[in-house]
C-alpha cells in the first residue's frame, strides 16, 4: 500500500514556534497594539478622555486647511508615480545596450543613495531666494537673473511650491523605476526581439508592441511601490517648507496635530486615514507579486 504520511513530531512544532515567537511578539508590540490604540484615539477628543464618535473624521473633510492637505496628497500620488515611472522607462529604453550603459544608469540611480532630508536640502539651495540687491545663490534664480527676469521666492507661491517639492521626489525615485524596468527589459526573450526585427518593425513599434506588453508586470510593481512611498511622504515637505505655504501633506499634518498642537484625536484620525489608503495598495502589491511568481 501507499506509505503513510510522516507525522510531524511535537518537538518540531515547538522548535518552529520558538523561532517564530520573537517575530510575532515584535509584530504585536510594534504594529498591532499601536494600530488598535491609534484607531481608538481617533474616536476621542484631544485629551483622549471623552468619546467624540466620528467628529475627528468630520473635521478632516470639513476644515479648509485639512481639505487642502488632502488635495496636496492627491496631487503627489497622481504625479510622482506617473512621472517618475515615465522618466525611468524612457531612460531604461534609451540606455539599453548602449555604450557606457552602467555609467549612465549609475548617474540617474545616484539620488537613491541620498536620504530624503539630504535631497531636500540640496534642492532648497536650487530654489533659494535672496532679496533685491543681493547676489542670488539659488541655481533657479541665478538662471532667471541671467535671462533678464526677476528672481522669485519659489517655495512661497502655491500651488507651484507643491509641484517643486514633487520634483524632488521624482528626482529621487526615477532611479528606482529605471533599475526595475531596465531589468524587466533585459528579461525579454532575445528570440522575440530578433523575430520582431526580422519582420521589419520600427523602434517605435518595437516599444509599443513588444517592450511595453512584456514589462507590464514590472510597470505595475513600480507604480504601486511609488504610490505607497508617496502617500507616506514626510521628510521632503518637513525639510523644504515645514508644511507652510499650503504645501502640507497627510503625514506632515498628522505630525503637526499630534505632536505640535496636542490634538491626539485629530492626529490619530489622520493616521488611520493614511493607513486605510496604504493598506489596499499593499494588498494589491502582494497579490500581484504572488501571481507573477506563480505565473
N, C-alpha and C positions, 0 to 999 in steps of 0.2 A: 504494500500500500504506500500511499504518499507519506513522506516524512512529516511528522508533527512539527508545527511552528515552534521555534525556540522561545521559551518564556524568558522575559527579562527578569533578571534577579532583582529582588528588592534593593540590594546593595547598589546596583547600577543606577536605579532611580534616585536614591539618596545622594549618590555621588554627583549626578546631574543637578539635583536641587541645590547642593552645596555651592556649585559654581554659579547657578542662576540667582540665588538669593541676594547677593550683594547688588547685582544689576537691578533686580526687582525693587530692592529697598531704595536705591538711588532714584529709580523711576517714580516711586510713590512719593518720596520725600521732596524730590526736585521738580516734579511735574504734576502729579495727580492732586496732592494736597494743596499746592498753591493755586491750581486751576479752580478747584472747588471753592477755596476761600475767596478768590478774586470774584468768582461768579456770585457768591453770597453778598460780598461787599457792594457789588453793582446795584443791588436792590435796597441799599441802606443809605442814610444821609452822610454828610461829610465826616461826622464823628463816629460813624459805624455803630450808633446807639439806637437808631429808630429805623423801622422798615418804611420805605417810601414807594415800594412797588416798582412800576416802570417809569417813574418820574425822571430818573437819570437818562434813560434811553429817549424819553420825550424831549428832554433838554438837548440831547445830542443833535436831533433833527429839527429843532426849532430855533436854537441860538444861532444868530447870524454868523458869528465868528467861527463856530464849530462847523457850520454848513460849508463855509469857505475852506476849512481844513479838509473836509470830506471831498470837496471838488478838487482841491490840490492833489490829494492822494489818487483820485481817479485819473487826473491828467498824468501823473507819474506812471501809474500802472498801464495806461494806454500807450504812452510814448516810449518809455525805456525799453521794454521787451521788443517792441516792433522795430525801433530804430537801431538798437544795439545788435539785434539778430540780423537785420538787413545789412548793416556795415560789416559784421562778422562774416556773413555769407559772401558778400561781394569780394571781400579781401581774400577769403579762403579760395574762391574760384580763380581770382586773378593770379595768386602766387603759387597755385598748384603746379608742381613740377617745373617751376621757374628756377633760374639760376639764383643762388643765394636765398633759397626758399626759407631755410632755417633762420637766417638773419632777419629776413622780412617779418617772419612770424614772431620772432622774439621782440621786435620793436613794438608791435601792437599788443603783445601779451604783457609787456613790462609793467603797465599800470596796475595789473592784477597783484603785483608784488607789493604795492603801496597800500597802506591802510586807508580807509575812507577819510579819517581825520587828516592824514598826511596829504591825500589828494585834494581835499577841500582847502587846505592852507595854500597849496600850490596855486589852485585856481583863484583863490582870493587875491593873490598877487596879480594874476592876469586881469581880474576885474577891478583892481584897486583904483581909487579916485583921489586926486588932490585938488584943493581949491584953486581959484584963479590966481595966476601969477606964479604958481609953483610948478616945478617940473613933474610931469606925470611918470610914475613908476610902474603903473599897470600896463601890460602889453596892449590890451584892447584900446585903452585911452590914448596910448602913445601912437597907435595906428590911426586913430581918429584925428589926433592933432596933426600928424604928418600929412593927412589928406585934406587938411584945412577945416575940419569940423570941430565942434565944441566937445570937450570931454563930458562924459555922463557918469552919474552915480548908478551904475548898472544894477546893483543889488537892492536899490531902494524903489525901483519902478515895478509895480505889479501890473500885469502878470508876467512881464518879461523876466523878472528875477527868478520866478519859479522855473521858467524854461532854461535859464542859465545854470541853475542848480542841477537840472535834469541832464545837461551836457556833461557835468562831472561824472554822474552815474554811468552814462553811456560810454564815456572815455574809459572808465574802469572795466565795464562789463563786456565791451566789444571784443576784447581779447579772449574771454571765456567762450563766447559764441563762436569766434573764429577757430579755436582749437578743437572744439567738439565737432563743428561742421566740417572742418578740414579732415578730421579722422574719418567721418562718415563718407566724404567724397572719395578718399583713398580706398575705402572698403567696397566701392562699386566694382563688380567683377570686370576684369580687363577685357574679356571676350565680348561683353555687351558694348563697351565703349568702342572696341575695334570694329564690331559689326556695324555700329551706327556710322562710323567714319567711312567704312566701305560703301555704305548706302548713300554717301554724299551729303549727310546732314551738316548744316552750318553750325558754328559755335553757339549761336542763339538758340537754334532748335535743339542742340545737344543739352543745353542748360534746362530748357523747359520740358523736354520730352524724356530725358534720361536722368540728368543730375537731380533735379528737384523732386521727382517722384521717388527716387532711390533714397534720398536723405530725409524724407518726410518724418519718420520716427525721431530722428535726431533733432529736427527743427522743433517738434513738439516738446521734446525734453528741454531744449534751450529756452523756449518761450515760457514754459511753465516755471522752470527754475528761476528765471529772471523776474517773473511776475511775483513769486514768493519773496525773493530778495528785495524787490522794490516796495512791496506792501509794508515791509518791516523797516524801511529806510529811516534812519535817525541821525547818524553821525554827520552826514553831509549838511543837512539842514541846521543842526545844532552848531556846527563849527562855522559855517559860512554866514548865517544870518541870525542864529539863535531863535529861529522861528518867527522873527519880526517881519514887518512889511508884507504881511499876508502870504508868507511862504511856509507856514507850519503844515505839518502832515500828522496823521493819526498818532504815530509812535512818539513824536515830539510833544504833541498836545497831551497825550496820556502822561508823559513825564511831568509836564508843567502842572496839570491838575492834581496829580497825586503827591508830588514831592515839593513843588514850589508854592502852590496855593492851598495845600492841605485838604483838597476836595477828594477824599478817598472814594466816595461813591461814584463821582463822575469820572475819575481816573480809571476806576475798575470797569465801568461801563464801556469806556473806550477800548480798554484792554480786551474785554470779552468780544466786542465788535470786531476788533482786529483778528482775534483768534478764529471767529466764525468765518471771516473772509479767507484766512490762510488754510484752514483745515480741508475744505473741498479741493483746493489746488494740490495739497499734499497727497490726499487720497487718490486723485486722478493721476498724479505723477507715479505713485506706487503701482497702480493698476496698469498704467502704460508700460512701465519698465518690466513688469511681470509678463505682460503679453508679448513684448519684444523677446524676452528670454525664452518663452515657450514656443514662439513662432519661429 
